[in-house]
Amino acid sequence: MHDIRFIRENPKEFDKALGRRGINAASKEILKIDEDRRSAILAAETAQAEQNKSSKLIGAAKASGNEEEFEKLRKLVAEKKNEVADMNARAKSLDEELTLALMSLPNILNQEVPDGNDENENVEIFSWGEPRTIKNPKEHYEIPAAIPGMDFETAAKLSGSRFVVLRGSVARLHRALAQFMLDTHINEHGLTETMTPVLVREEAMFGTNQLPKFSDDSYQTTNGWWLIPTSEVTLTNTSANAITLESSLPIRMTAHTQCFRSEAGSAGKDTAGMLRQHQFEKVEMVSITHPNDSLAEHERMTNCAKAILEKLDLPYRVMLLCSGDTGFGAQKTNDLEVWLPGQQTYREISSVSVCGDFQARRMNARYKPSSGGKPEFVHTLNGSGLAVGRCLIAVLENGQQEDGSVKLPEILKNYLGGKTVIDNKGNLC
């Protein structure tokens, strides 16, 4: 959420910044609501003062026996009381309108973000590994080794489209990948493992800007809870409505959770296989930092995600997202895209974003400076480390052999009981 004081003092700068996202003259509507809200507050305060003044005079009129003056003042107090109530109600309504308007505008982009209209204008800033030559590469769901372990038909019977039942070697590989990611982030990257709920209150979804704009992308239960689209929601909101000591920053967390997305607006896109699912698992990274440290933390988190792919020997590239492709709540985003031989293209497997104080304002997440002074807003960051299902796809496709088997990354050997291959019958050996 944006700072209304900044908009009041820098309307042209604010409009120019949001203009990079294709939003024109955003300050005009915001400042009109703000002006009306402040006028209503002033009117309520004026009416309250007049009511208080008249209330004091009532006692004097009663004591002097001046019934005419007493009735006049009593009537005036009643009118002012109603006026105060009306003005307070209007001020509250305008305050809610202002908050909603501020919440509905995307974050201001970092100056390092290149201008561009869509994903075609993202900029490659790093690449690692050479895609190996595979004769007649197959997509993950076509590989003989994987076919026995991916049951889309039963999943459709149970839940509908965009679900999968994993069995045997593939299910074990999926679990091993998640465990490997967690162990690496905890033991090598210094993140604190955190177990969080997957059902959250509405205010948590507001805090990490899933609401109000993206309500159609998530699932809500009949009693008002929301299923998390990522544990960014829960991990980031652990700092909501709290004041953290500066000496405690940065706070670095990781969690492995189920995630749920309705995939609204993606009909007909990536429907084959398990690339785009309604339910999936992800190992998430979240950092809560001092404002001066957030950009450096963004690079550190990007390196954490890169390390996972390199340990798995998966070719990838890092893309700096352009203005037209950067997410609503992000100031700057690095996407990690892994090479998928079956599609002969790179596909996103992690998105690492720095949000500045955008989410912190929505959550009222602050820190107390060590030097004293009033609390200030923290900066928040989030990133996949990694999407487990997409990593499974990448391991299967990059490890596929001509005989239909899959050679597995050496780093996973200890997680799979010393096994290094899924044969073309689906057996781990």
C-alpha beads as a LAMMPS data file, in Angstrom:
LAMMPS data file: protein, C-alpha beads

429 atoms
428 bonds

1 atom types
1 bond types

-500.0 500.0 xlo xhi
-500.0 500.0 ylo yhi
-500.0 500.0 zlo zhi

Masses

1 110.0

Atoms # bond

1 1 1 0.000 0.000 0.000
2 1 1 1.186 3.506 -0.754
3 1 1 1.958 6.326 1.685
4 1 1 -0.711 9.038 1.313
5 1 1 1.700 11.659 2.654
6 1 1 4.155 10.880 -0.133
7 1 1 1.382 11.243 -2.716
8 1 1 0.268 14.597 -1.233
9 1 1 3.810 15.946 -1.308
10 1 1 4.936 14.358 -4.599
11 1 1 1.906 13.890 -6.885
12 1 1 3.842 14.337 -10.132
13 1 1 6.580 11.935 -9.061
14 1 1 3.948 9.398 -7.984
15 1 1 2.109 9.659 -11.314
16 1 1 5.343 9.312 -13.256
17 1 1 6.278 6.184 -11.302
18 1 1 2.916 4.489 -11.859
19 1 1 2.960 5.629 -15.469
20 1 1 5.663 2.990 -16.007
21 1 1 2.967 0.426 -15.241
22 1 1 0.515 2.011 -17.668
23 1 1 -1.510 3.830 -14.997
24 1 1 -2.131 7.482 -15.761
25 1 1 -2.813 10.371 -13.337
26 1 1 -3.402 8.062 -10.362
27 1 1 -2.875 10.855 -7.835
28 1 1 -5.893 12.902 -8.968
29 1 1 -8.539 10.483 -7.717
30 1 1 -6.532 9.577 -4.605
31 1 1 -6.042 13.197 -3.553
32 1 1 -9.724 14.037 -4.172
33 1 1 -10.825 11.259 -1.806
34 1 1 -8.177 12.332 0.695
35 1 1 -9.312 15.972 0.534
36 1 1 -12.965 14.995 1.080
37 1 1 -11.949 12.719 3.965
38 1 1 -9.929 15.444 5.686
39 1 1 -12.785 17.934 5.196
40 1 1 -15.242 15.500 6.790
41 1 1 -12.896 14.980 9.742
42 1 1 -12.511 18.742 10.197
43 1 1 -16.301 19.237 9.996
44 1 1 -16.842 16.518 12.593
45 1 1 -14.281 18.082 14.920
46 1 1 -15.849 21.536 14.492
47 1 1 -19.337 20.212 15.196
48 1 1 -18.010 18.297 18.221
49 1 1 -16.446 21.484 19.610
50 1 1 -19.720 23.377 19.161
51 1 1 -21.616 20.548 20.830
52 1 1 -19.234 20.570 23.807
53 1 1 -19.546 24.353 24.135
54 1 1 -23.349 24.226 24.066
55 1 1 -23.385 21.348 26.576
56 1 1 -21.505 23.510 29.092
57 1 1 -23.976 26.375 28.618
58 1 1 -26.970 24.088 29.258
59 1 1 -26.026 23.734 32.916
60 1 1 -25.764 27.486 33.391
61 1 1 -29.160 28.101 31.712
62 1 1 -30.798 25.449 33.896
63 1 1 -29.286 26.909 37.049
64 1 1 -30.476 30.421 36.192
65 1 1 -33.998 29.194 35.515
66 1 1 -33.925 30.372 31.900
67 1 1 -36.122 27.623 30.439
68 1 1 -36.268 29.206 26.985
69 1 1 -32.482 29.317 26.719
70 1 1 -32.256 25.822 28.215
71 1 1 -34.574 24.320 25.562
72 1 1 -32.805 26.213 22.782
73 1 1 -29.419 24.886 23.868
74 1 1 -30.698 21.356 24.373
75 1 1 -32.107 21.337 20.853
76 1 1 -28.820 22.697 19.499
77 1 1 -26.833 19.988 21.309
78 1 1 -29.075 17.294 19.837
79 1 1 -28.606 18.729 16.337
80 1 1 -24.843 18.920 16.782
81 1 1 -24.780 15.374 18.105
82 1 1 -26.494 14.136 14.938
83 1 1 -24.192 16.286 12.814
84 1 1 -21.119 14.844 14.520
85 1 1 -22.405 11.301 13.952
86 1 1 -23.095 12.015 10.274
87 1 1 -19.689 13.618 9.722
88 1 1 -17.863 10.775 11.530
89 1 1 -19.728 8.218 9.446
90 1 1 -18.806 10.081 6.257
91 1 1 -15.175 10.385 7.361
92 1 1 -15.065 6.648 8.112
93 1 1 -16.611 5.820 4.744
94 1 1 -14.117 8.038 2.930
95 1 1 -11.244 6.574 4.930
96 1 1 -12.280 3.079 3.817
97 1 1 -12.613 4.316 0.230
98 1 1 -9.127 5.840 0.393
99 1 1 -7.622 2.657 1.851
100 1 1 -9.229 0.549 -0.874
101 1 1 -7.994 2.952 -3.580
102 1 1 -4.440 2.853 -2.176
103 1 1 -4.574 -0.955 -1.933
104 1 1 -5.754 -1.260 -5.535
105 1 1 -2.685 0.447 -7.013
106 1 1 0.479 -1.598 -7.749
107 1 1 3.850 -0.999 -6.177
108 1 1 6.282 1.574 -7.544
109 1 1 9.002 -0.065 -9.614
110 1 1 12.690 0.058 -8.792
111 1 1 14.699 2.162 -11.229
112 1 1 16.688 -0.936 -12.267
113 1 1 13.539 -2.484 -13.763
114 1 1 13.629 -2.129 -17.571
115 1 1 10.635 -0.694 -19.412
116 1 1 8.639 -3.197 -21.443
117 1 1 5.132 -4.348 -22.247
118 1 1 5.221 -8.056 -21.436
119 1 1 7.378 -11.141 -20.819
120 1 1 8.894 -10.843 -24.282
121 1 1 10.788 -7.759 -23.091
122 1 1 12.274 -9.282 -19.932
123 1 1 16.077 -9.135 -19.798
124 1 1 18.333 -12.145 -19.321
125 1 1 20.958 -11.250 -16.706
126 1 1 22.517 -14.668 -16.029
127 1 1 22.575 -18.210 -17.365
128 1 1 24.062 -21.459 -16.113
129 1 1 24.566 -24.858 -17.672
130 1 1 24.283 -26.121 -21.222
131 1 1 21.118 -27.979 -22.280
132 1 1 22.183 -31.514 -23.181
133 1 1 21.311 -32.983 -26.522
134 1 1 18.476 -35.478 -26.148
135 1 1 17.257 -37.492 -29.109
136 1 1 13.491 -37.079 -29.456
137 1 1 12.978 -35.541 -26.001
138 1 1 9.633 -36.202 -24.356
139 1 1 7.580 -34.102 -21.990
140 1 1 7.476 -35.332 -18.392
141 1 1 4.127 -37.133 -18.662
142 1 1 5.299 -39.014 -21.797
143 1 1 8.507 -40.457 -20.330
144 1 1 8.138 -44.227 -19.758
145 1 1 9.858 -44.004 -16.350
146 1 1 7.338 -41.409 -15.153
147 1 1 4.108 -42.714 -16.655
148 1 1 3.382 -45.310 -13.900
149 1 1 3.887 -42.629 -11.239
150 1 1 1.618 -39.908 -12.668
151 1 1 -2.085 -40.721 -12.589
152 1 1 -4.118 -37.880 -14.067
153 1 1 -7.184 -40.047 -14.729
154 1 1 -7.713 -40.974 -11.077
155 1 1 -7.029 -37.396 -10.015
156 1 1 -9.707 -36.181 -12.443
157 1 1 -12.143 -38.700 -10.970
158 1 1 -11.362 -37.447 -7.485
159 1 1 -11.070 -33.699 -8.076
160 1 1 -11.400 -32.734 -11.732
161 1 1 -8.852 -31.320 -14.141
162 1 1 -5.463 -29.919 -13.153
163 1 1 -4.806 -32.378 -10.370
164 1 1 -2.498 -35.395 -10.258
165 1 1 -2.008 -38.479 -8.118
166 1 1 1.687 -39.323 -7.718
167 1 1 2.721 -42.885 -6.925
168 1 1 5.782 -44.983 -6.284
169 1 1 9.123 -43.707 -7.529
170 1 1 7.759 -40.389 -8.777
171 1 1 6.044 -39.653 -5.444
172 1 1 9.257 -40.521 -3.611
173 1 1 11.308 -38.306 -5.921
174 1 1 8.866 -35.434 -5.354
175 1 1 9.251 -35.803 -1.578
176 1 1 13.034 -36.076 -1.845
177 1 1 13.221 -32.832 -3.815
178 1 1 11.274 -30.942 -1.153
179 1 1 13.438 -32.366 1.624
180 1 1 16.628 -31.537 -0.270
181 1 1 15.482 -27.935 -0.808
182 1 1 14.606 -27.472 2.867
183 1 1 17.885 -28.979 4.080
184 1 1 19.899 -26.765 1.746
185 1 1 18.107 -23.569 2.760
186 1 1 18.346 -24.400 6.459
187 1 1 21.891 -25.786 6.649
188 1 1 23.644 -23.726 3.983
189 1 1 21.574 -20.562 3.547
190 1 1 20.676 -19.869 7.163
191 1 1 16.889 -19.821 6.787
192 1 1 14.660 -20.824 9.697
193 1 1 12.297 -23.692 8.904
194 1 1 8.726 -22.683 9.658
195 1 1 5.543 -24.745 9.587
196 1 1 2.450 -22.643 8.905
197 1 1 -1.284 -23.158 8.311
198 1 1 -2.651 -23.275 4.771
199 1 1 -5.930 -21.650 5.839
200 1 1 -5.755 -17.945 6.675
201 1 1 -7.993 -15.046 7.613
202 1 1 -8.939 -12.450 5.043
203 1 1 -6.635 -9.817 6.549
204 1 1 -3.606 -12.032 5.885
205 1 1 -4.492 -12.156 2.189
206 1 1 -4.894 -8.360 2.200
207 1 1 -1.501 -8.036 3.892
208 1 1 0.385 -9.704 1.051
209 1 1 -1.763 -8.064 -1.661
210 1 1 -3.654 -11.151 -2.834
211 1 1 -6.780 -9.160 -1.942
212 1 1 -8.683 -7.266 -3.103
213 1 1 -7.277 -7.394 -6.641
214 1 1 -6.657 -11.130 -7.040
215 1 1 -9.593 -12.703 -5.225
216 1 1 -10.519 -14.753 -8.310
217 1 1 -7.106 -16.440 -8.274
218 1 1 -7.604 -18.023 -4.839
219 1 1 -10.052 -20.317 -3.075
220 1 1 -12.225 -19.246 -0.139
221 1 1 -13.991 -21.625 2.233
222 1 1 -17.640 -21.264 3.225
223 1 1 -16.675 -19.923 6.658
224 1 1 -14.421 -17.177 5.293
225 1 1 -10.964 -18.712 5.447
226 1 1 -8.739 -18.542 2.372
227 1 1 -6.480 -21.316 1.083
228 1 1 -2.994 -19.895 0.619
229 1 1 -1.682 -19.559 -2.957
230 1 1 1.835 -19.618 -1.450
231 1 1 3.303 -19.593 2.054
232 1 1 4.496 -16.066 1.305
233 1 1 1.106 -15.190 2.826
234 1 1 1.712 -16.873 6.159
235 1 1 5.451 -16.296 6.492
236 1 1 5.242 -12.571 5.714
237 1 1 2.224 -12.050 7.963
238 1 1 4.101 -13.404 10.982
239 1 1 5.344 -9.806 11.267
240 1 1 1.900 -8.213 10.875
241 1 1 0.846 -5.694 13.559
242 1 1 4.162 -6.182 15.321
243 1 1 7.216 -4.085 16.112
244 1 1 10.512 -5.942 15.678
245 1 1 13.792 -4.817 17.182
246 1 1 16.216 -3.593 14.532
247 1 1 18.838 -5.914 15.994
248 1 1 16.575 -8.874 15.116
249 1 1 16.654 -8.077 11.395
250 1 1 16.922 -9.710 8.958
251 1 1 14.390 -12.446 9.659
252 1 1 14.838 -15.256 7.126
253 1 1 12.302 -18.070 6.872
254 1 1 11.503 -21.053 4.698
255 1 1 8.467 -23.322 4.575
256 1 1 7.304 -26.324 2.573
257 1 1 3.540 -26.207 2.107
258 1 1 0.660 -27.152 -0.103
259 1 1 -0.454 -24.216 -2.256
260 1 1 -3.776 -23.631 -3.989
261 1 1 -4.590 -21.501 -7.032
262 1 1 -7.741 -21.332 -9.100
263 1 1 -5.716 -20.390 -12.205
264 1 1 -8.462 -17.963 -13.201
265 1 1 -8.016 -16.729 -16.740
266 1 1 -5.648 -19.540 -17.740
267 1 1 -8.177 -21.770 -19.515
268 1 1 -6.501 -23.782 -22.243
269 1 1 -2.994 -22.851 -21.067
270 1 1 -0.520 -25.575 -20.036
271 1 1 -3.307 -28.094 -19.494
272 1 1 -1.168 -31.144 -20.323
273 1 1 0.763 -32.781 -17.524
274 1 1 1.379 -31.179 -14.137
275 1 1 2.958 -27.867 -15.122
276 1 1 -0.025 -25.779 -14.010
277 1 1 -2.053 -27.300 -11.172
278 1 1 -4.771 -26.140 -8.793
279 1 1 -2.925 -27.814 -5.891
280 1 1 0.846 -28.010 -5.715
281 1 1 3.763 -27.872 -3.302
282 1 1 6.374 -25.200 -2.942
283 1 1 9.357 -24.439 -0.739
284 1 1 9.085 -20.717 -0.093
285 1 1 11.644 -18.193 1.136
286 1 1 10.663 -14.959 2.920
287 1 1 12.889 -12.259 4.383
288 1 1 11.947 -9.328 6.618
289 1 1 14.699 -6.715 6.455
290 1 1 15.856 -3.225 7.277
291 1 1 14.996 -0.852 4.393
292 1 1 18.683 -0.233 3.662
293 1 1 19.342 -3.940 3.165
294 1 1 16.465 -5.136 0.994
295 1 1 18.114 -4.878 -2.430
296 1 1 21.173 -6.798 -1.232
297 1 1 18.838 -9.356 0.319
298 1 1 17.092 -9.706 -3.025
299 1 1 20.340 -10.784 -4.635
300 1 1 21.107 -13.140 -1.750
301 1 1 17.702 -14.829 -2.095
302 1 1 18.160 -15.124 -5.860
303 1 1 21.473 -16.882 -5.201
304 1 1 19.751 -19.268 -2.777
305 1 1 17.315 -20.336 -5.508
306 1 1 20.128 -20.579 -8.078
307 1 1 22.071 -22.887 -5.767
308 1 1 19.252 -25.433 -5.719
309 1 1 19.181 -25.658 -9.517
310 1 1 22.959 -25.889 -9.773
311 1 1 23.132 -28.687 -7.201
312 1 1 20.526 -30.545 -9.265
313 1 1 22.577 -29.868 -12.424
314 1 1 19.607 -28.250 -14.169
315 1 1 20.367 -25.608 -16.839
316 1 1 18.632 -22.320 -16.122
317 1 1 18.628 -18.606 -16.744
318 1 1 17.736 -15.568 -14.633
319 1 1 15.417 -12.972 -16.132
320 1 1 14.979 -9.442 -14.778
321 1 1 11.299 -8.752 -15.329
322 1 1 10.339 -5.626 -17.259
323 1 1 7.790 -3.072 -16.092
324 1 1 4.919 -4.742 -17.913
325 1 1 5.589 -8.177 -16.398
326 1 1 6.534 -7.287 -12.814
327 1 1 3.940 -8.442 -10.296
328 1 1 1.493 -6.152 -8.522
329 1 1 3.281 -6.062 -5.158
330 1 1 6.889 -6.156 -6.358
331 1 1 9.388 -3.364 -6.851
332 1 1 11.765 -5.683 -8.693
333 1 1 11.626 -9.366 -9.634
334 1 1 14.135 -11.943 -10.825
335 1 1 12.574 -14.996 -12.448
336 1 1 14.579 -18.212 -12.593
337 1 1 13.644 -20.251 -15.641
338 1 1 14.702 -23.899 -15.940
339 1 1 15.320 -25.649 -19.249
340 1 1 12.653 -28.220 -20.167
341 1 1 13.831 -30.454 -23.045
342 1 1 10.327 -31.774 -23.702
343 1 1 9.117 -28.285 -24.559
344 1 1 12.467 -27.088 -25.876
345 1 1 12.146 -23.921 -23.856
346 1 1 12.832 -22.334 -20.479
347 1 1 9.962 -22.214 -17.979
348 1 1 9.642 -20.292 -14.713
349 1 1 10.525 -22.285 -11.615
350 1 1 11.136 -19.443 -9.146
351 1 1 10.200 -15.804 -8.838
352 1 1 12.180 -13.741 -6.316
353 1 1 10.762 -10.310 -5.489
354 1 1 11.580 -7.346 -3.283
355 1 1 8.455 -5.457 -2.183
356 1 1 9.945 -2.568 -0.189
357 1 1 7.476 -1.326 2.448
358 1 1 4.444 -1.971 0.191
359 1 1 3.276 -5.065 2.113
360 1 1 4.528 -3.771 5.460
361 1 1 2.143 -0.790 5.270
362 1 1 -0.764 -3.113 4.565
363 1 1 0.213 -5.324 7.523
364 1 1 1.494 -2.584 9.830
365 1 1 4.802 -4.446 10.175
366 1 1 7.451 -2.198 11.709
367 1 1 10.829 -2.241 13.430
368 1 1 12.177 -0.168 16.323
369 1 1 15.434 1.620 15.373
370 1 1 18.361 0.840 17.661
371 1 1 19.204 4.538 17.758
372 1 1 15.770 5.400 19.108
373 1 1 12.924 7.251 17.467
374 1 1 9.548 6.078 16.311
375 1 1 9.055 2.661 14.672
376 1 1 9.471 2.472 10.893
377 1 1 8.158 0.040 8.301
378 1 1 10.253 -3.028 7.458
379 1 1 10.883 -4.239 3.921
380 1 1 9.602 -7.640 2.788
381 1 1 10.890 -10.100 0.179
382 1 1 9.668 -13.451 -1.078
383 1 1 10.803 -16.110 -3.514
384 1 1 10.313 -19.744 -4.477
385 1 1 13.097 -21.994 -3.456
386 1 1 11.695 -23.865 -5.474
387 1 1 8.326 -24.927 -6.869
388 1 1 8.552 -28.649 -6.112
389 1 1 6.301 -29.931 -8.910
390 1 1 8.056 -27.924 -11.593
391 1 1 11.405 -29.065 -10.240
392 1 1 10.167 -32.653 -10.508
393 1 1 9.262 -32.003 -14.153
394 1 1 12.710 -30.538 -14.827
395 1 1 14.530 -33.459 -13.192
396 1 1 12.517 -36.007 -15.173
397 1 1 12.887 -34.238 -18.526
398 1 1 16.570 -33.361 -18.175
399 1 1 17.454 -36.830 -16.888
400 1 1 15.543 -38.815 -19.513
401 1 1 17.518 -41.487 -21.364
402 1 1 16.970 -43.023 -24.790
403 1 1 15.698 -46.282 -23.242
404 1 1 12.918 -44.415 -21.391
405 1 1 14.613 -44.422 -18.004
406 1 1 15.543 -41.311 -16.015
407 1 1 18.948 -40.665 -14.511
408 1 1 18.540 -38.752 -11.254
409 1 1 20.772 -35.969 -9.859
410 1 1 23.645 -37.264 -7.753
411 1 1 22.756 -34.845 -4.931
412 1 1 19.515 -36.774 -4.317
413 1 1 21.203 -40.141 -3.827
414 1 1 21.145 -39.982 -0.029
415 1 1 17.467 -38.965 -0.092
416 1 1 16.531 -41.971 -2.223
417 1 1 18.246 -44.762 -0.332
418 1 1 21.253 -44.744 -2.634
419 1 1 19.132 -45.142 -5.775
420 1 1 20.101 -43.087 -8.834
421 1 1 17.756 -44.157 -11.646
422 1 1 14.066 -44.674 -12.360
423 1 1 13.975 -47.430 -14.971
424 1 1 11.615 -47.464 -17.922
425 1 1 9.124 -49.526 -15.913
426 1 1 8.937 -46.876 -13.203
427 1 1 11.089 -48.670 -10.621
428 1 1 13.630 -46.843 -8.504
429 1 1 16.949 -48.593 -8.759

Bonds

1 1 1 2
2 1 2 3
3 1 3 4
4 1 4 5
5 1 5 6
6 1 6 7
7 1 7 8
8 1 8 9
9 1 9 10
10 1 10 11
11 1 11 12
12 1 12 13
13 1 13 14
14 1 14 15
15 1 15 16
16 1 16 17
17 1 17 18
18 1 18 19
19 1 19 20
20 1 20 21
21 1 21 22
22 1 22 23
23 1 23 24
24 1 24 25
25 1 25 26
26 1 26 27
27 1 27 28
28 1 28 29
29 1 29 30
30 1 30 31
31 1 31 32
32 1 32 33
33 1 33 34
34 1 34 35
35 1 35 36
36 1 36 37
37 1 37 38
38 1 38 39
39 1 39 40
40 1 40 41
41 1 41 42
42 1 42 43
43 1 43 44
44 1 44 45
45 1 45 46
46 1 46 47
47 1 47 48
48 1 48 49
49 1 49 50
50 1 50 51
51 1 51 52
52 1 52 53
53 1 53 54
54 1 54 55
55 1 55 56
56 1 56 57
57 1 57 58
58 1 58 59
59 1 59 60
60 1 60 61
61 1 61 62
62 1 62 63
63 1 63 64
64 1 64 65
65 1 65 66
66 1 66 67
67 1 67 68
68 1 68 69
69 1 69 70
70 1 70 71
71 1 71 72
72 1 72 73
73 1 73 74
74 1 74 75
75 1 75 76
76 1 76 77
77 1 77 78
78 1 78 79
79 1 79 80
80 1 80 81
81 1 81 82
82 1 82 83
83 1 83 84
84 1 84 85
85 1 85 86
86 1 86 87
87 1 87 88
88 1 88 89
89 1 89 90
90 1 90 91
91 1 91 92
92 1 92 93
93 1 93 94
94 1 94 95
95 1 95 96
96 1 96 97
97 1 97 98
98 1 98 99
99 1 99 100
100 1 100 101
101 1 101 102
102 1 102 103
103 1 103 104
104 1 104 105
105 1 105 106
106 1 106 107
107 1 107 108
108 1 108 109
109 1 109 110
110 1 110 111
111 1 111 112
112 1 112 113
113 1 113 114
114 1 114 115
115 1 115 116
116 1 116 117
117 1 117 118
118 1 118 119
119 1 119 120
120 1 120 121
121 1 121 122
122 1 122 123
123 1 123 124
124 1 124 125
125 1 125 126
126 1 126 127
127 1 127 128
128 1 128 129
129 1 129 130
130 1 130 131
131 1 131 132
132 1 132 133
133 1 133 134
134 1 134 135
135 1 135 136
136 1 136 137
137 1 137 138
138 1 138 139
139 1 139 140
140 1 140 141
141 1 141 142
142 1 142 143
143 1 143 144
144 1 144 145
145 1 145 146
146 1 146 147
147 1 147 148
148 1 148 149
149 1 149 150
150 1 150 151
151 1 151 152
152 1 152 153
153 1 153 154
154 1 154 155
155 1 155 156
156 1 156 157
157 1 157 158
158 1 158 159
159 1 159 160
160 1 160 161
161 1 161 162
162 1 162 163
163 1 163 164
164 1 164 165
165 1 165 166
166 1 166 167
167 1 167 168
168 1 168 169
169 1 169 170
170 1 170 171
171 1 171 172
172 1 172 173
173 1 173 174
174 1 174 175
175 1 175 176
176 1 176 177
177 1 177 178
178 1 178 179
179 1 179 180
180 1 180 181
181 1 181 182
182 1 182 183
183 1 183 184
184 1 184 185
185 1 185 186
186 1 186 187
187 1 187 188
188 1 188 189
189 1 189 190
190 1 190 191
191 1 191 192
192 1 192 193
193 1 193 194
194 1 194 195
195 1 195 196
196 1 196 197
197 1 197 198
198 1 198 199
199 1 199 200
200 1 200 201
201 1 201 202
202 1 202 203
203 1 203 204
204 1 204 205
205 1 205 206
206 1 206 207
207 1 207 208
208 1 208 209
209 1 209 210
210 1 210 211
211 1 211 212
212 1 212 213
213 1 213 214
214 1 214 215
215 1 215 216
216 1 216 217
217 1 217 218
218 1 218 219
219 1 219 220
220 1 220 221
221 1 221 222
222 1 222 223
223 1 223 224
224 1 224 225
225 1 225 226
226 1 226 227
227 1 227 228
228 1 228 229
229 1 229 230
230 1 230 231
231 1 231 232
232 1 232 233
233 1 233 234
234 1 234 235
235 1 235 236
236 1 236 237
237 1 237 238
238 1 238 239
239 1 239 240
240 1 240 241
241 1 241 242
242 1 242 243
243 1 243 244
244 1 244 245
245 1 245 246
246 1 246 247
247 1 247 248
248 1 248 249
249 1 249 250
250 1 250 251
251 1 251 252
252 1 252 253
253 1 253 254
254 1 254 255
255 1 255 256
256 1 256 257
257 1 257 258
258 1 258 259
259 1 259 260
260 1 260 261
261 1 261 262
262 1 262 263
263 1 263 264
264 1 264 265
265 1 265 266
266 1 266 267
267 1 267 268
268 1 268 269
269 1 269 270
270 1 270 271
271 1 271 272
272 1 272 273
273 1 273 274
274 1 274 275
275 1 275 276
276 1 276 277
277 1 277 278
278 1 278 279
279 1 279 280
280 1 280 281
281 1 281 282
282 1 282 283
283 1 283 284
284 1 284 285
285 1 285 286
286 1 286 287
287 1 287 288
288 1 288 289
289 1 289 290
290 1 290 291
291 1 291 292
292 1 292 293
293 1 293 294
294 1 294 295
295 1 295 296
296 1 296 297
297 1 297 298
298 1 298 299
299 1 299 300
300 1 300 301
301 1 301 302
302 1 302 303
303 1 303 304
304 1 304 305
305 1 305 306
306 1 306 307
307 1 307 308
308 1 308 309
309 1 309 310
310 1 310 311
311 1 311 312
312 1 312 313
313 1 313 314
314 1 314 315
315 1 315 316
316 1 316 317
317 1 317 318
318 1 318 319
319 1 319 320
320 1 320 321
321 1 321 322
322 1 322 323
323 1 323 324
324 1 324 325
325 1 325 326
326 1 326 327
327 1 327 328
328 1 328 329
329 1 329 330
330 1 330 331
331 1 331 332
332 1 332 333
333 1 333 334
334 1 334 335
335 1 335 336
336 1 336 337
337 1 337 338
338 1 338 339
339 1 339 340
340 1 340 341
341 1 341 342
342 1 342 343
343 1 343 344
344 1 344 345
345 1 345 346
346 1 346 347
347 1 347 348
348 1 348 349
349 1 349 350
350 1 350 351
351 1 351 352
352 1 352 353
353 1 353 354
354 1 354 355
355 1 355 356
356 1 356 357
357 1 357 358
358 1 358 359
359 1 359 360
360 1 360 361
361 1 361 362
362 1 362 363
363 1 363 364
364 1 364 365
365 1 365 366
366 1 366 367
367 1 367 368
368 1 368 369
369 1 369 370
370 1 370 371
371 1 371 372
372 1 372 373
373 1 373 374
374 1 374 375
375 1 375 376
376 1 376 377
377 1 377 378
378 1 378 379
379 1 379 380
380 1 380 381
381 1 381 382
382 1 382 383
383 1 383 384
384 1 384 385
385 1 385 386
386 1 386 387
387 1 387 388
388 1 388 389
389 1 389 390
390 1 390 391
391 1 391 392
392 1 392 393
393 1 393 394
394 1 394 395
395 1 395 396
396 1 396 397
397 1 397 398
398 1 398 399
399 1 399 400
400 1 400 401
401 1 401 402
402 1 402 403
403 1 403 404
404 1 404 405
405 1 405 406
406 1 406 407
407 1 407 408
408 1 408 409
409 1 409 410
410 1 410 411
411 1 411 412
412 1 412 413
413 1 413 414
414 1 414 415
415 1 415 416
416 1 416 417
417 1 417 418
418 1 418 419
419 1 419 420
420 1 420 421
421 1 421 422
422 1 422 423
423 1 423 424
424 1 424 425
425 1 425 426
426 1 426 427
427 1 427 428
428 1 428 429
